[in-house]
């Protein structure tokens, strides 16, 4: 294998390896960190959509952030979460149903996320949240309210598929090199 071919293989493998991220909870792959779209104080939401924390009020606020007519899914109270293995600010929990968006809230603060990598799991970087969320406290490990939103789920290929394909191509190149000698 000449120097150019070796360099090309090295660049290809490093590109694939850099795209693979593995957030695990108890050894289970939970996907990447979901995108924080918006967060708001409960009083700000009340001034826009009326008082209370009903699904109607929540959907009103969500529709000010997302396109109108977002479908409100399942609402869960006291959702238990776990820390992502080896990280003190990333938390995750399994969603009741795969979804494109989800909302979390407590008594004073609300946040809306776009579910990016694995639609069965919510993975949140708590360092991005307002301190009023009090997450993670390391003691109680619950979020007071979680709601799934949207009815469309887009399939995203796993980074492992790309890594497996690259490994196969690399092995075929090695086999060919050994056969030529």
C-alpha positions in Angstrom: 0.0 0.0 0.0 1.5 3.3 -1.0 1.7 6.3 1.3 -1.3 8.0 -0.4 -3.5 5.0 0.1 -2.5 4.7 3.8 -3.3 8.3 4.4 -6.7 8.0 2.7 -7.6 5.0 4.8 -6.4 6.8 8.0 -8.5 9.9 7.2 -11.6 7.8 6.4 -11.3 5.8 9.6 -10.8 8.9 11.7 -13.7 10.6 10.1 -16.0 7.7 10.9 -14.6 7.3 14.5 -15.2 11.0 15.2 -18.8 10.8 14.1 -19.6 8.0 16.6 -20.9 9.0 20.0 -22.0 6.6 22.6 -24.1 7.8 25.4 -24.9 4.9 27.6 -27.1 4.4 30.6 -26.3 1.1 32.4 -24.7 -0.1 29.2 -27.7 0.7 27.0 -27.2 3.1 24.0 -29.5 6.1 24.5 -28.5 8.3 21.6 -27.0 11.7 21.5 -27.9 14.8 23.5 -31.2 16.3 22.4 -31.5 19.9 21.2 -32.9 22.5 23.7 -35.2 24.6 21.6 -36.8 26.9 24.2 -37.2 27.4 27.9 -39.5 29.8 29.8 -40.5 30.9 33.2 -44.0 29.7 34.3 -45.0 33.4 34.8 -44.0 34.2 31.2 -46.0 31.3 29.9 -49.0 32.4 32.0 -48.9 35.9 30.5 -49.0 34.4 27.0 -51.3 31.4 27.5 -53.2 31.9 30.8 -52.5 30.5 34.2 -52.1 26.8 35.1 -50.2 23.9 33.9 -52.9 22.1 31.9 -52.2 20.4 28.6 -54.0 23.2 26.9 -51.7 25.9 28.5 -48.7 23.7 27.7 -49.8 23.3 24.1 -50.4 27.0 23.7 -46.8 27.8 24.7 -45.4 25.0 22.5 -47.3 26.4 19.5 -45.7 29.8 20.1 -42.3 28.0 19.6 -43.1 25.3 17.1 -45.4 25.3 14.1 -49.1 25.6 15.1 -51.2 22.5 15.5 -48.5 20.4 17.2 -49.9 17.1 18.4 -49.9 16.8 22.2 -48.9 13.2 23.2 -48.5 11.5 26.5 -48.0 13.4 29.7 -46.1 11.7 32.5 -45.8 13.0 36.1 -42.7 12.3 38.2 -40.5 10.9 35.4 -37.5 9.1 36.8 -34.2 9.8 35.1 -30.7 8.4 35.3 -27.3 9.8 34.7 -25.5 9.0 31.4 -22.6 6.7 32.3 -19.5 8.7 33.3 -21.2 12.1 33.1 -22.6 14.3 35.9 -24.6 16.7 33.8 -26.2 14.5 31.1 -29.4 12.7 32.2 -31.7 10.4 30.2 -34.9 8.5 30.5 -37.0 6.3 28.2 -39.9 8.0 26.6 -43.4 6.5 26.7 -43.6 6.7 22.9 -41.1 7.6 20.2 -41.5 11.3 19.4 -39.9 14.2 17.6 -40.2 16.7 20.5 -40.7 16.5 24.2 -41.2 19.0 27.0 -40.1 18.9 30.6 -41.3 21.2 33.4 -41.5 21.7 37.1 -43.3 24.3 39.3 -41.4 27.3 38.0 -39.7 26.5 34.7 -40.5 24.9 31.3 -38.2 23.6 28.5 -38.8 22.2 25.0 -36.5 19.8 23.3 -36.1 18.3 19.8 -35.4 14.6 20.1 -32.5 14.0 17.7 -30.6 10.7 17.9 -32.7 8.0 19.4 -36.5 8.7 19.5 -37.1 6.2 22.3 -34.8 8.1 24.7 -34.6 11.7 26.0 -31.1 12.8 26.7 -30.7 16.2 28.3 -27.6 18.3 29.1 -28.7 19.9 32.4 -25.9 22.4 32.1 -28.0 24.2 29.5 -31.1 24.4 31.7 -32.0 27.4 33.9 -31.0 26.8 37.5 -34.7 26.9 38.5 -35.0 23.3 37.2 -32.9 22.0 40.1 -31.6 19.2 37.9 -29.8 17.0 38.5 -29.9 16.9 42.3 -28.4 13.5 42.6 -31.0 12.6 45.3 -34.5 12.5 44.0 -33.8 11.9 40.3 -37.2 12.9 39.1 -38.7 15.5 36.7 -42.1 16.6 37.8 -43.8 16.7 34.4 -42.8 15.3 30.9 -44.9 15.5 27.7 -44.2 14.0 24.3 -45.1 16.1 21.3 -45.5 15.7 17.6 -46.6 12.7 15.7 -43.8 12.4 13.1 -40.7 10.4 13.8 -37.9 10.5 11.3 -35.6 7.5 11.2 -31.9 8.4 11.7 -29.2 5.9 10.8 -27.0 4.8 13.7 -23.4 5.9 13.5 -22.5 2.2 14.1 -23.8 1.4 10.6 -21.3 3.7 9.0 -18.5 2.4 11.2 -19.4 -1.2 10.2 -19.4 -0.3 6.5 -16.0 1.4 6.8 -14.6 -1.6 8.7 -15.8 -3.9 5.9 -14.2 -1.8 3.2 -10.9 -1.6 5.2 -10.9 -5.4 5.5 -11.5 -5.9 1.8 -8.5 -3.5 1.1 -6.3 -5.5 3.5 -7.3 -8.8 1.9 -6.6 -7.4 -1.6 -3.2 -6.2 -0.4 -2.2 -9.5 1.0 -3.4 -11.3 -2.2 -1.2 -9.1 -4.4 2.1 -9.9 -2.5 
